[in-house]
């Protein structure tokens, strides 16, 4: 796992999981407070452009419910 911290706040993170079937690499960037020049330079390096979008209310509700009923449970948090 790898995190990028700026002014005491996590602005990016990444993690990997290796299995017999392959490798999963996941990452996220909190772009709301990033300087636009950084965002554009990062997007350029990836060969992509950043498009701001919103999560639909139904999807957000389903995610919140899943976080509460599965990923927020003691069983899930202690599963290792």
Buried (B, 14 or more C-beta within 10 A) or exposed (E): EEEEEEEEEEBBBEEEEEEEEEEEEEEEBEBEEBEEEEBEEBBEEEEEEBEEEEEEEEEEEEEEEEEEEEEEEEEEEEEE
